Amino acid sequence: MPPELREDRGEVQAALAKALPQIIDDGSIRGDLHTHTDWSDGTASIVQMAEAARAMGYDYLAITDHSRSLGVARGLSLEKLLNQIDEVRRADAQVGGIRILAGAEVDILKDGRLDFPNEILERLDVVVASIHSGFQQDRDTITGRIVAAMRNPHVDILAHPTGRLLARRPGYEVDIDAVIREAVSTGTALEINSYPDRLDLRDVHAKAARDAGAMISIDTDSHACGELHNISYGV
């Protein structure tokens, strides 16, 4: 039995019934939908990130730099995001062997609105929504913000859904069961963020999401080329 399944959660019974789930490995991952470049708080260019992803055998890579409200991460203004979309299209034509997708990690603001308007979001290939503010809000408010974001038809992925930072921050109060139900209803993917400080969704939440039928997106939240290899922690 693979070590990953040894959790005393019914795996022995599943093994006896020859019903163990198939274990994915790094080679099962075909791309990364949450990465950052030097347009915001990353250290590598779009082309450098794409070439690193191509070297890993990926079919696609989404560039999802931060949105304008996250000033500490040099979030992109509307004008800068539009310029980046054009740059991503040029890079996609330049770098062969991999599809480069134009995206953004869009903040879910304290009042539940998204940081970019729909007329901008609809121009992106991938929209990743996430919370970076208002961590002290109550459970219902946080959950309401997330649910409102997932109901936006342009949102594809909810990033690091509980907001935890290992050994630094426990995460905000959120009704994860309600979030999972909304993910199933809207078709929004819930992220397993592979960044070593996050690992969010955690294991029990990821299993609950899978059991409920929610889509899962395993991403790295990379801010440098070498961090793409953190995908192993999410897998």
Residue pairs with C-beta under 8 A, 6 or more apart in sequence:
1 11
1 15
1 20
2 23
4 23
5 11
5 20
5 21
5 23
7 203
9 207
11 20
14 20
14 21
24 235
25 235
26 231
26 232
26 235
27 57
28 235
29 58
29 218
29 231
29 235
30 58
30 59
30 60
31 53
31 58
31 59
31 60
31 61
31 62
31 99
32 53
32 58
32 61
32 62
32 219
32 220
32 222
32 228
32 231
33 60
33 62
33 64
33 101
33 103
33 126
33 128
33 156
33 157
33 217
33 219
34 62
34 64
34 105
34 128
34 157
34 159
34 191
34 193
34 217
34 219
34 220
34 221
34 222
35 42
35 49
35 53
35 61
35 62
35 63
35 64
35 219
35 220
35 221
35 222
35 223
35 228
36 42
36 63
36 64
36 65
36 66
36 105
36 221
36 222
36 223
37 44
37 45
37 46
37 49
37 63
37 65
38 44
38 45
39 46
39 63
39 65
39 74
39 76
39 80
39 84
40 65
40 66
40 70
40 73
40 74
40 75
40 76
41 65
41 66
41 73
41 74
41 223
42 49
42 65
42 222
42 223
42 224
43 223
43 224
44 52
44 224
44 225
46 63
46 84
46 87
46 88
46 91
46 100
47 91
47 94
47 95
48 225
49 61
49 63
49 222
49 225
49 228
50 61
50 91
50 92
50 95
50 98
50 100
51 95
52 225
52 226
52 228
53 61
53 98
53 228
54 61
54 95
54 97
54 98
56 228
56 229
58 98
59 98
59 99
60 98
60 99
60 100
60 101
61 98
61 99
61 100
61 101
62 100
62 101
62 102
62 103
62 125
62 126
62 128
63 84
63 88
63 100
63 101
63 102
63 103
64 103
64 104
64 105
64 126
64 128
65 75
65 76
65 81
65 84
65 104
65 105
66 73
66 74
66 75
66 76
66 104
66 105
66 107
67 75
67 76
67 81
67 104
67 105
67 106
67 107
67 115
67 116
68 75
68 76
68 77
68 78
68 81
68 115
68 116
69 75
69 107
69 109
69 115
69 132
69 133
70 107
70 115
70 132
73 132
75 107
75 115
76 84
76 104
78 116
78 120
81 104
81 116
81 120
82 120
82 123
84 102
85 102
85 123
85 124
88 100
88 101
88 102
89 102
91 100
92 99
92 100
101 125
101 126
102 123
102 124
102 125
102 126
103 124
103 125
103 126
103 127
103 128
104 116
104 121
104 124
104 126
104 127
104 128
105 128
105 129
105 130
105 159
106 114
106 115
106 116
106 121
106 127
106 128
106 129
106 130
106 155
107 114
107 115
107 129
107 130
107 131
107 132
107 133
108 114
108 115
108 129
108 130
108 131
108 145
108 146
108 148
108 149
109 115
109 133
109 145
110 133
110 134
110 137
110 145
111 145
112 144
112 145
112 148
112 149
113 148
114 121
114 129
114 149
114 152
114 155
118 152
118 154
121 127
121 152
121 154
121 155
122 154
124 154
126 156
126 157
127 154
127 155
127 156
127 157
128 155
128 156
128 157
128 158
128 159
128 191
129 146
129 149
129 150
129 152
129 155
129 157
129 158
129 159
130 158
130 159
130 160
131 142
131 145
131 146
131 163
131 172
134 141
134 142
134 145
134 172
135 163
135 169
135 172
136 172
137 145
137 172
137 173
138 173
139 173
139 174
139 175
140 175
142 172
142 173
142 174
143 174
143 175
143 178
143 179
146 158
146 161
146 174
146 179
146 182
147 178
147 179
147 182
149 155
149 158
150 158
150 179
150 182
150 183
150 186
150 188
151 182
151 186
155 186
155 188
156 188
156 189
157 188
157 189
157 190
157 191
157 217
157 219
158 179
158 183
158 188
158 189
158 190
158 191
159 191
159 193
159 219
159 221
160 191
160 193
160 195
160 198
160 200
160 221
161 174
161 176
161 179
161 190
161 191
161 200
161 201
161 205
162 171
162 172
162 174
162 176
162 200
162 201
162 202
162 205
163 169
163 171
163 172
163 174
163 200
164 170
164 171
164 198
164 200
164 202
165 171
165 197
165 198
166 196
166 197
166 198
166 199
167 197
168 197
171 200
176 205
176 208
177 208
179 190
180 190
180 205
180 208
180 209
180 212
180 214
181 212
182 188
183 189
183 190
183 209
183 212
183 214
183 215
184 212
184 213
184 214
187 215
188 215
189 214
189 215
189 216
189 217
190 201
190 206
190 209
190 214
190 215
190 216
190 217
191 200
191 201
191 216
191 217
191 218
191 219
192 199
192 200
192 201
192 206
192 216
192 217
192 218
192 219
192 234
193 199
193 200
193 201
193 219
193 220
193 221
193 234
194 218
194 219
194 220
194 221
194 230
194 231
194 232
194 233
194 234
194 235
195 220
195 221
195 222
195 227
195 230
195 233
196 230
196 233
198 221
199 233
199 234
201 209
201 216
206 216
209 216
210 216
218 231
218 234
218 235
219 231
219 234
220 227
220 228
220 230
220 231
220 234
221 227
222 228
222 230
